[in-house]
Amino acid sequence: MAAPVYRASLPDANELARERRRARLRRFGGRSVLYSAASFFTLFAALPFAWMLLTVFKQNADLYDPNHNPFLYNSPPTLDNVRLLFEQTQYATFIRNTVFVSVFVVVITLVATVPAAYSLTRLAGRWGESLGIAIFLVYLIPPTLLFIPLSRVVAELGVRNSWWAMVVVYPSFTIPFCTWLLMGFFKSIPWDIEEQAMIDGYSRLGAIWRTVLPVSIPGLLTVVVFSLALTLHEFVYALAFVTSSAEKTISIGVTTELIRGDVYFWQSLMAAAAIVAIPVAILYNLFLDRFIAGFTLGAVKG
Amino acid sequence: MSTSAQVVPVAAGVDRRRYWLDREGVLGPLLLLPTVVYIIALVGFPLVLAVLYSVSDATVGDQSLDFVGLRNFRAAIGDGTFRVALRNTVAFTLVSQLIVMLLANLLALVLSADFHGKRLVRFLVMLPWTTPVALGVLGWLWTLDNVYSPIDYAFRQMGLLGPSIGPLRVDNPVSDVVRWLGLGSVFGTGSNVLWLAQPALAQLSVLLVHVWRTLPLATVILLAGLTAIPQDVKDAANVDGAGFFRQLFYIRIPLLLPIMAVAFLYGIVFTFTDMTIPFILTNRGGPVDSTQVLASWAFIKGIEGGSLGEGAAVAIFLFPVMAGVAALMLRLARRTETS
């Protein structure tokens, strides 16, 4: 690399001013490139969601006219489409099923992952980390490889074609992922607090309950959020195991039941998608750093 | 450790069972048991079953596993649609992930700078990853609609699409510039592009949505890597007078390579095994199977068609790539552990 040039004498005032102007120009150029790149990426990422939200409140006569500017409301916005979604479709049923599935999956995930992650970080010694990575890799086994044999498993368990099928199957990806996330949390908690509790006469389990769990509340919350998010994101298993509309969850209910009719009610369809997608995105975004810390396998210590 | 060992006998005097549970050799496996049993039952066992199905004649009607050798694989490979699906899966994965790597580096560069509204931009840019994929793809289905696509409308207003003569010709300053550049009606003289109705464009659309979906993931992984570059390295580069591009090519990219590999591997996992995007966007791999992929073809054969053996045989083709990715991932994890 070139060594910096040292001047023999101090630069005169004119030269300094010229240099400052040049620097300002370069800075302005850099800023405009930065802002245009940011706008481009934002537009690319958010376009379908923007169009989704615009569509929700449009009247039929306004939306279904190719000569109307789609980015404006040519007729006043309306809430009729949202009303139609709740009153004349099974959307409310889909939401109810999704809530049931989510609650069960979150509870099962918590019950399984908290002891497992504790055991792997505190009790398994040097095997813990390797076993933890192995369990995390299970998360990467795709549903598209497993749905055929699992459809048999689900049928044998007698939960085929019911939302219980999802309660049974979804922990197969939430548990591996959340065990790994929690391991990161437990690793950051110092040994001393459990040791102190055990010196004070608590058993190991008592010490976990009274000292480790209270300080891991952010970690437990992360598990709740991600088992919820992964449940809401899932599409393939739900599509493979559930065919009767009364048992469907949102991600398949919206895409298979509402879309199949002869007439597409795009506004209601987009409302159905946006009502779920936006809150999930906000929740996910709050915990994104945790997600990435897990995904980079500890390769990056932030 | 030594302190707890001293204390245990005292506690044991109070309760024998507690003593037994305090032994690490007992408690450790006991706490791990539910998770391991669950994973073996609902991932390990099905994985074995998938292989068994692929060499059996099982159907939804008759689920008994009679060994038929490689008949399912021969039948699958002999099918023209399978070969299209295999080619599409590989092409979608490789092309989309190469584009994603390029764009993710740019986007990570943008998001590592300071500017107004950065938090909002980050939230919006992450949307494709943070929202349920089926619902996001539904948004694209409507955005690329054959008649009402807002993209088509914008193209028409810019003169990129639509007739250049006659009463339907659009005239405004932008379209004048576009025509002067020789780009008038590059997307056709019809009123719509028909993104999802023609094989080539449908493939392009699926590819685009794959890029859209995995770009945020790659970007945040790279961002995490960027923050891990030690400040003194950057300071040293600044003192030495290294400019933006010199720093980019001699410091950022070399130091980011391992984490770029991680992002690339995840991208491969998620695109190679995906069936949601063609299933919803092009209505199960259409038009005429031109966007069919392995995963969706396995679904159509195995679940919808009810021939479990053949479906499983198609899905097995996902396995070598998954195993390769897992092995590479382990190597990367081990390398970072030792360093």
Interface residues (C-beta under 8 A of the other chain):
Chain A: M1 A2 A3 P4 R31 L34 Y35 A37 A38 F41 T42 F44 A45 A46 L47 P48 F49 W51 M52 T55 L63 Y64 P66 N69 P70 F71 V111 A112 T113 P115 A116 Y118 S119 L120 L123 A124 E129 I133 I135 L137 V138 L140 I141 P142 P143 T144 L145 L146 F147 I148 P149 L150 S151 R152 V153 V168 V169 P171 S172 I175 P176 T179 E195 M198 I199 G201 S203 R204 L205 A229 L232 H233 F235 V236 L239 A240 I250 S251 I252 V254 T255 I259 W266 L269 M270 A273 V276 A277 I278 V280 A281 I282 Y284 N285 L288 I292 A293 F295 T296 L297 G298 A299 V300 K301 G302
Chain B: T3 S4 V7 V10 A11 D15 R18 L21 D22 E24 L27 G28 P29 L30 L31 L32 P34 T35 V36 Y38 I39 L42 V43 F45 P46 L47 L49 A50 Y53 Q63 L103 L106 L107 L109 V110 A113 F115 V121 F123 L124 V125 M126 L127 P128 W129 T130 T131 P132 V133 A134 L135 G136 L138 G139 W140 W142 T143 V147 Y148 P150 Y153 S191 W212 L215 P216 L217 V220 I221 L223 A224 G225 T227 A228 V239 D240 G241 A242 R246 P258 I259 V262 Y266 V269 T273 D274 M275 T276 F279 I280 L294 A295 A298 F299 G302 I303 L308 G311 A312 A315 I316 L318 F319 M322 V325 A326 M329 L330 L332 A333 T336 E337
